[in-house]
């Protein structure tokens, strides 16, 4: 698999994994990459807070159109939980609301509390978040001094472990693997509340998004230092976004029909995928070019195009 260069407009196309630095918004990163890659068609698959670092999955060129079709990806993080304070943002960048004057719980008590937040849990999204209510981002409402009722949502914490930061009584490393939509700031605040001393997130580093990890990531400085050819080579193929989906291989004749909008019946492909299944659609040589979906038609179950990524 290789990233694509659109010959007609010489526009790069692919997935770029960035190790986002602290102090940059996700939008700042996109703006920088638009200049470096010479295209306005760049987006990302999930915001990181300005103070957070780590994996930011960026979609370049035609790949930006893949965002609405991406299956929700699980994520992993390493955070620092600071006990003894609460803030209005649930992290240490916010205004301190309370400070605990008693003896802080020890490592064993913290581990026990963290274990209580594994599995499916209910989580109330923080006011300082990009979620929208009535067309407005919660963070914009919060910055203007407002607050709105938020409904608790189910999220899944697959695993969580903790260890004290050497030399401190209040800070604990928190490693979390979780479903998309989990707020680590809120998890820290909820753990602190369960311990009775309050808590806030002091640091956050995203280690992975789906199959993308820090091992795949480049820094902005590294991308900037590359030649145009090296920047293109740094792009991962669009197909890497969909590796969790089954692949369907089309012979040349069926590929032409598929590209023209025709459904291709599974009985002709020798496949038996269930109705509603999303699939990677590949040429006879196994190279990816489209996303498809299985549906029932009068003539039987068939695969039809959802999105072409290479024309």
URMOQUI-V365067 format. One record per backbone hydrogen bond with DSSP energy under -0.5 kcal/mol. CO is the residue of the C=O (numbers start at 1). NH is the residue of the N-H. Records with the same first field share a line. If there is no record, write none. Layout:
BEGIN
CO->NH + NH
END
This chain:
BEGIN
4->6 + 13
5->7
6->10 + 11
11->6
13->4
14->60
15->236
16->18 + 58
17->218
18->20 + 56
20->54
21->24
25->29
26->30
27->31
28->32
29->33
30->34
31->35
32->36
33->37
34->38 + 39
40->42
41->61
43->59
48->26
49->52
50->23 + 24
53->206
54->20
56->18 + 58
57->45
58->16 + 60
59->43
60->14 + 63
61->64
62->65
63->66
64->67
66->69 + 70
67->70
74->210
75->178
76->207 + 208
77->176
78->205
79->81 + 174
80->82 + 202 + 203
81->83 + 172
82->200
84->100
86->97 + 98
90->201
91->94
95->88
98->86
106->110
107->111
108->112
109->113
110->114
111->115
112->116
113->116
114->117
115->118
119->157
121->155
123->125 + 153
127->129
129->139
131->138
133->136
136->133
137->141
138->142
139->143
140->144
141->146
142->145
153->123
155->121
156->158 + 179
157->119
159->177
161->175
163->173
164->166
165->168
170->83
171->165
172->81
173->163
174->79 + 176
175->161
176->77
177->158 + 159
178->75
179->182
182->184
183->187
184->188
185->189
186->190
187->191
188->192
189->193
190->194
191->195
192->196 + 197 + 198
193->196
198->84
200->82
201->92
203->80
204->53
205->78 + 207
206->55
207->214
208->76
209->212
212->209
213->216
214->217
218->19
219->223
220->224
221->225
222->226
223->226
227->231
228->232
229->233
230->234
232->235
236->15
237->240
238->241
239->242
240->243
242->245
246->280
248->282
249->251
251->255
252->256
253->257
254->258
255->259
256->260
257->262
258->261
263->265
264->303
265->268 + 269
266->269 + 270 + 271
274->277
277->294
278->246
279->292
280->248 + 282
281->289 + 290
282->250
283->286
287->283
289->309 + 310
290->281
291->306 + 307
292->279
293->304
294->276
295->302
297->300
300->297
301->266
302->295
303->264
304->293
307->291
END
